[in-house]
Amino acid sequence: MDYQRRLNDAHGTARTAEFARTFLVPGMNHCAGGPATDDFDGLAAMQAWVEEGKAPERIVARGSGMVPATLSRPLCVWPQQAIYTGGDANSAASFSCQTRP
């Protein structure tokens, strides 16, 4: 988060979003595991950004290990976070990425 803040300060938030975005995985240990939705394809998101110009706004992640694979959540561009908006609490579709005040 510190690096993202420094990029934002140096280049402006809008300009930085054109080339760098940070996605946090709540509950994930250092590289994987923990009570988290830590099964996601970040490489596909980067590939779509580079090859198709589609910058990721959210990445859908599923549980693995301690969290069932039937549970999914969106990983949001920092500083946004997943906020429940209604519906199936186990589905990423029931969450939107929002910045809390």
Phi and psi in degrees as GROMACS dihedral restraints (atoms count N, CA, C in turn):
[ dihedral_restraints ]
;  ai    aj    ak    al  type     phi  dphi    fc
    3     4     5     6     1   -62.5    20    10
    4     5     6     7     1   -44.1    20    10
    6     7     8     9     1   -61.9    20    10
    7     8     9    10     1   -43.4    20    10
    9    10    11    12     1   -62.1    20    10
   10    11    12    13     1   -41.8    20    10
   12    13    14    15     1   -60.5    20    10
   13    14    15    16     1   -43.2    20    10
   15    16    17    18     1   -65.7    20    10
   16    17    18    19     1   -38.9    20    10
   18    19    20    21     1   -61.7    20    10
   19    20    21    22     1   -46.0    20    10
   21    22    23    24     1   -59.7    20    10
   22    23    24    25     1   -42.4    20    10
   24    25    26    27     1   -65.7    20    10
   25    26    27    28     1   -39.1    20    10
   27    28    29    30     1   -75.9    20    10
   28    29    30    31     1   -36.5    20    10
   30    31    32    33     1  -116.7    20    10
   31    32    33    34     1    -9.8    20    10
   33    34    35    36     1    90.1    20    10
   34    35    36    37     1   143.9    20    10
   36    37    38    39     1   -61.1    20    10
   37    38    39    40     1   -45.5    20    10
   39    40    41    42     1   -64.4    20    10
   40    41    42    43     1   -44.0    20    10
   42    43    44    45     1   -66.2    20    10
   43    44    45    46     1   -42.6    20    10
   45    46    47    48     1   -60.6    20    10
   46    47    48    49     1   -38.3    20    10
   48    49    50    51     1   -62.7    20    10
   49    50    51    52     1   -15.1    20    10
   51    52    53    54     1   -77.0    20    10
   52    53    54    55     1   -19.0    20    10
   54    55    56    57     1  -136.1    20    10
   55    56    57    58     1    -7.7    20    10
   57    58    59    60     1  -150.1    20    10
   58    59    60    61     1   134.0    20    10
   60    61    62    63     1  -141.8    20    10
   61    62    63    64     1   145.6    20    10
   63    64    65    66     1  -112.9    20    10
   64    65    66    67     1   130.8    20    10
   66    67    68    69     1  -119.3    20    10
   67    68    69    70     1   120.3    20    10
   69    70    71    72     1   -96.3    20    10
   70    71    72    73     1   149.1    20    10
   72    73    74    75     1  -116.8    20    10
   73    74    75    76     1    96.3    20    10
   75    76    77    78     1   -56.7    20    10
   76    77    78    79     1   131.9    20    10
   78    79    80    81     1    85.4    20    10
   79    80    81    82     1    -8.0    20    10
   81    82    83    84     1   -78.8    20    10
   82    83    84    85     1   138.2    20    10
   84    85    86    87     1   -68.8    20    10
   85    86    87    88     1  -171.9    20    10
   87    88    89    90     1   -45.9    20    10
   88    89    90    91     1   -53.7    20    10
   90    91    92    93     1  -123.3    20    10
   91    92    93    94     1   -19.3    20    10
   93    94    95    96     1  -174.3    20    10
   94    95    96    97     1   168.7    20    10
   96    97    98    99     1    81.3    20    10
   97    98    99   100     1  -179.7    20    10
   99   100   101   102     1    90.7    20    10
  100   101   102   103     1   176.9    20    10
  102   103   104   105     1   -79.9    20    10
  103   104   105   106     1    76.5    20    10
  105   106   107   108     1  -145.6    20    10
  106   107   108   109     1   162.3    20    10
  108   109   110   111     1   -90.7    20    10
  109   110   111   112     1    86.0    20    10
  111   112   113   114     1  -110.8    20    10
  112   113   114   115     1    16.5    20    10
  114   115   116   117     1  -107.4    20    10
  115   116   117   118     1   100.9    20    10
  117   118   119   120     1  -150.4    20    10
  118   119   120   121     1   163.2    20    10
  120   121   122   123     1  -110.8    20    10
  121   122   123   124     1    82.3    20    10
  123   124   125   126     1   -67.8    20    10
  124   125   126   127     1   -31.0    20    10
  126   127   128   129     1   -63.7    20    10
  127   128   129   130     1   -42.2    20    10
  129   130   131   132     1   -62.5    20    10
  130   131   132   133     1   -37.8    20    10
  132   133   134   135     1   -64.4    20    10
  133   134   135   136     1   -43.1    20    10
  135   136   137   138     1   -67.1    20    10
  136   137   138   139     1   -39.3    20    10
  138   139   140   141     1   -63.3    20    10
  139   140   141   142     1   -43.5    20    10
  141   142   143   144     1   -64.0    20    10
  142   143   144   145     1   -35.3    20    10
  144   145   146   147     1   -67.0    20    10
  145   146   147   148     1   -48.3    20    10
  147   148   149   150     1   -72.1    20    10
  148   149   150   151     1   -46.6    20    10
  150   151   152   153     1   -86.1    20    10
  151   152   153   154     1   -27.4    20    10
  153   154   155   156     1  -119.6    20    10
  154   155   156   157     1    -3.7    20    10
  156   157   158   159     1    72.0    20    10
  157   158   159   160     1    18.1    20    10
  159   160   161   162     1   -97.5    20    10
  160   161   162   163     1    92.7    20    10
  162   163   164   165     1   -67.6    20    10
  163   164   165   166     1   134.6    20    10
  165   166   167   168     1   -71.5    20    10
  166   167   168   169     1   130.4    20    10
  168   169   170   171     1   -97.3    20    10
  169   170   171   172     1   -29.4    20    10
  171   172   173   174     1  -158.2    20    10
  172   173   174   175     1   152.7    20    10
  174   175   176   177     1  -126.7    20    10
  175   176   177   178     1   125.5    20    10
  177   178   179   180     1   -79.9    20    10
  178   179   180   181     1   130.2    20    10
  180   181   182   183     1  -122.7    20    10
  181   182   183   184     1   147.4    20    10
  183   184   185   186     1  -115.6    20    10
  184   185   186   187     1   160.3    20    10
  186   187   188   189     1   -70.9    20    10
  187   188   189   190     1   156.6    20    10
  189   190   191   192     1  -152.8    20    10
  190   191   192   193     1   147.6    20    10
  192   193   194   195     1    70.0    20    10
  193   194   195   196     1  -107.2    20    10
  195   196   197   198     1   -72.2    20    10
  196   197   198   199     1   -21.6    20    10
  198   199   200   201     1  -112.3    20    10
  199   200   201   202     1   130.8    20    10
  201   202   203   204     1   -60.2    20    10
  202   203   204   205     1   144.8    20    10
  204   205   206   207     1   -65.6    20    10
  205   206   207   208     1   -14.6    20    10
  207   208   209   210     1   -77.9    20    10
  208   209   210   211     1   -10.6    20    10
  210   211   212   213     1   -95.5    20    10
  211   212   213   214     1   129.9    20    10
  213   214   215   216     1  -130.2    20    10
  214   215   216   217     1   151.4    20    10
  216   217   218   219     1  -143.6    20    10
  217   218   219   220     1   151.5    20    10
  219   220   221   222     1   -81.6    20    10
  220   221   222   223     1   139.0    20    10
  222   223   224   225     1   -92.2    20    10
  223   224   225   226     1   126.8    20    10
  225   226   227   228     1  -106.1    20    10
  226   227   228   229     1   153.7    20    10
  228   229   230   231     1   -66.4    20    10
  229   230   231   232     1   123.4    20    10
  231   232   233   234     1   -61.8    20    10
  232   233   234   235     1   134.1    20    10
  234   235   236   237     1   -96.0    20    10
  235   236   237   238     1    12.4    20    10
  237   238   239   240     1   -70.7    20    10
  238   239   240   241     1   160.8    20    10
  240   241   242   243     1  -143.4    20    10
  241   242   243   244     1   160.1    20    10
  243   244   245   246     1   -72.4    20    10
  244   245   246   247     1   123.9    20    10
  246   247   248   249     1  -119.0    20    10
  247   248   249   250     1   127.8    20    10
  249   250   251   252     1   -65.6    20    10
  250   251   252   253     1   129.2    20    10
  252   253   254   255     1  -115.2    20    10
  253   254   255   256     1    -4.9    20    10
  255   256   257   258     1   123.6    20    10
  256   257   258   259     1   152.6    20    10
  258   259   260   261     1   106.6    20    10
  259   260   261   262     1  -154.9    20    10
  261   262   263   264     1   -67.0    20    10
  262   263   264   265     1   114.1    20    10
  264   265   266   267     1   -67.1    20    10
  265   266   267   268     1   -11.5    20    10
  267   268   269   270     1   -93.6    20    10
  268   269   270   271     1    -0.6    20    10
  270   271   272   273     1  -112.0    20    10
  271   272   273   274     1   134.5    20    10
  273   274   275   276     1   -59.4    20    10
  274   275   276   277     1   -27.4    20    10
  276   277   278   279     1   -64.7    20    10
  277   278   279   280     1   -16.9    20    10
  279   280   281   282     1   -90.7    20    10
  280   281   282   283     1     9.2    20    10
  282   283   284   285     1  -127.3    20    10
  283   284   285   286     1   146.1    20    10
  285   286   287   288     1  -121.9    20    10
  286   287   288   289     1   154.0    20    10
  288   289   290   291     1   -88.2    20    10
  289   290   291   292     1   121.7    20    10
  291   292   293   294     1  -139.6    20    10
  292   293   294   295     1   154.7    20    10
  294   295   296   297     1   -96.6    20    10
  295   296   297   298     1   124.8    20    10
  297   298   299   300     1   -81.0    20    10
  298   299   300   301     1   143.4    20    10
